[in-house]
Each structure stands twice: as structure tokens, then as C-alpha cells.
């Protein structure tokens, strides 16, 4: 019997499509959403979202061989960035609007377009704030979650 893992790029593309089609994100003017591209480092490219798969684990699920014998746990990051020329607080408010919209899209379809069984270990961190080299307030939030499915017989 041959087993096949889920194609991570298919899951990542489904996640990207979900975000692009989410109405609250479509309402944010000049938003750029990129999939597996270099992380943005310019306040001129904000608002910005980047989607990344940062790792995959295949822990054993049951004893024996057969369909579903292993989980496939894919860790994803959604990196959100926003800027403001006025203040850090305004930047934080804009960033939170972006984060809430992106997180709502994922939490509203935890099958990620039918590509996985569930989403687990969902959290958001805010690792970067302050002014950019150009003197513009720029802040980053990273939503991290694990998409879970099982390895299947092919």
C-alpha cells in the first residue's frame, strides 16, 4: 500500500484564496496579499499580508499500518503589516483591523477550503513595532496556527 501526504502548496494556496476573497480584507484599500514571497520590509508596501508554511510534522496516530496512520500537521504563519505616518497608536489600530479580518477568514473555515480536517493551536503575536528607517510607524503581527489532516492511502 502506498501513502501520500497532502500537498502543502495546495493548502497554502487555498489559504491565500480564502484571504483574497474575504470581504473585510477586500475592503482594505491598497492591501497586498502575497504567498511564499519575501517578508515585506518597506512601509511603502503596507498594508501587507504574507502567507508562509514554516514546518510540517508527521506524528504517528495509531498503531499499525493503514490509511490515517499518521497525522500531517502543517504550521502556517500569516504575517500582517501596517503603517502610519501619524502615530504608533494609529498604526496599531490599522494593524488590528487587518489582523482581525485575516483571523476571521481562517476561523470561519477551519477546513481551509476543504484541504485539511481542522485548525489547531491558533495564536497571534506582535513582534515588531516602532518607526521604520524612513520615520514612518510600521508594525507587524504574526498569526500562527497548525492545519491538521491525516496521511492517506493513494
SULMOSUL-V99678 format. One record per pair of residues at least 4 apart in sequence whose ideal C-beta (glycine too) atoms are under 7 Angstrom apart, sorted by the first residue. I is the first residue (numbers start at 1). GAP is how many residues later the second one is. D is the distance in Angstrom with one decimal. If there is no record, write none. Layout:
BEGIN
i: (I I)
gap: (GAP GAP)
d: (D D)
END
This chain:
BEGIN
i: (1 2 2 3 3 3 3 4 4 5 5 6 6 6 6 6 8 8 8 8 9 10 10 11 11 11 11 11 11 12 12 12 12 12 13 13 14 14 14 14 15 15 15 15 16 16 16 16 17 17 18 18 18 18 18 19 19 19 19 19 20 22 22 22 23 24 24 25 25 25 25 28 28 28 30 31 31 32 32 33 34 35 36 36 37 39 39 40 40 40 40 43 43 43 43 43 46 46 46 46 47 47 47 48 49 49 49 49 50 51 51 52 52 52 53 53 54 54 55 56 56 56 57 58 58 58 58 59 59 59 60 60 61 61 61 61 61 62 64 65 67 67 68 69 70 70 71 71 72 72 72 73 73 74 74 75 75 76 76 77 77 77 78 78 79 79 80 80 80 80 80 81 81 82 82 82 82 82 83 83 83 83 84 84 84 84 85 86 87 87 88 88 88 89 90 91 91 91 91 92 92 93 94 95 95 95 96 97 98 99 99 99 99 100 101 102 102 103 103 103 104 106 106 109 110 110 111 111 112 112 116 116 116 117 117 117 118 119 119 120 120 121 121 122 123 124 124 124 125 125 126 127 127 128 128 129 131 131 131 132 132)
gap: (152 151 152 148 149 150 151 148 150 67 146 4 5 66 109 143 4 45 48 66 4 4 105 4 63 101 104 105 136 4 23 24 39 41 4 22 4 98 99 101 4 36 61 97 4 17 19 35 4 96 4 87 91 94 95 6 14 30 83 86 13 4 79 83 4 77 80 6 76 77 80 19 70 73 17 16 18 13 16 16 16 16 15 16 13 11 40 5 8 10 41 40 89 91 93 95 35 36 37 92 34 35 51 33 29 30 31 53 29 25 27 24 25 27 21 23 21 23 20 16 17 18 16 12 13 14 93 11 12 14 9 10 7 8 9 10 89 7 5 4 85 86 82 82 80 81 77 79 77 78 79 73 75 72 73 69 71 69 71 65 66 67 24 65 61 63 15 18 19 22 61 57 59 9 12 13 16 57 8 53 54 55 6 7 10 53 51 4 4 50 4 41 49 4 4 4 46 47 48 4 47 4 4 4 44 46 4 4 4 4 25 42 44 4 4 4 41 4 21 40 4 13 39 4 8 9 4 5 4 35 31 32 33 31 32 33 30 26 28 26 28 24 25 23 21 17 18 19 16 17 15 13 15 11 12 10 4 5 6 4 6)
d: (5.6 7.0 5.0 5.1 6.8 5.8 6.6 6.1 4.0 5.3 5.3 6.8 6.3 5.6 6.7 5.3 6.1 5.0 6.1 5.7 6.1 6.5 5.9 6.5 6.0 5.8 4.5 6.1 5.8 6.4 6.2 6.7 6.1 5.3 6.3 6.8 6.4 5.0 3.6 4.6 6.6 5.7 6.5 5.4 6.3 6.6 4.3 5.3 6.1 6.6 6.3 5.2 6.2 6.7 5.9 5.8 5.5 6.4 6.0 5.4 5.6 6.8 6.4 3.9 6.4 3.8 6.5 6.2 4.8 6.6 6.8 5.7 6.4 7.0 6.6 4.8 6.9 6.1 5.0 4.6 5.1 4.9 7.0 6.3 6.4 5.7 6.1 4.8 4.5 6.5 5.5 4.2 4.7 6.0 4.2 4.6 5.2 5.3 4.0 6.6 6.9 5.1 5.5 4.5 6.3 6.8 5.4 6.1 4.3 7.0 5.8 6.7 4.6 6.9 5.8 5.6 5.0 5.5 4.5 6.5 6.9 5.0 4.4 4.9 6.9 5.8 6.7 6.7 5.3 6.8 6.9 5.8 6.2 5.8 5.5 5.2 6.5 5.8 6.6 5.9 5.6 4.2 4.2 6.7 6.8 4.4 6.0 5.8 5.1 6.6 5.6 5.2 5.4 6.8 4.6 6.8 5.3 5.8 6.2 5.4 7.0 5.5 5.3 4.4 6.5 5.3 6.3 4.6 5.1 5.9 4.7 6.6 5.0 5.8 4.3 4.0 5.6 5.9 6.1 5.3 6.2 4.7 4.2 3.8 6.2 4.7 5.5 4.8 6.9 6.5 6.2 6.5 5.0 6.5 6.5 6.2 4.0 6.9 5.0 6.3 6.1 6.8 6.7 6.2 4.8 5.7 6.0 6.5 6.4 6.0 6.0 4.8 6.7 6.0 6.7 6.9 6.4 5.9 6.7 5.7 5.9 6.4 6.8 6.5 5.7 4.1 6.9 6.0 5.1 5.8 4.3 6.2 4.4 5.6 4.7 7.0 4.9 5.3 5.8 4.7 5.4 6.0 4.6 4.3 5.7 5.6 6.9 4.5 7.0 5.2 5.0 6.0 6.2 6.3 3.9 4.4 5.7 6.5 5.7 5.0 4.5)
END
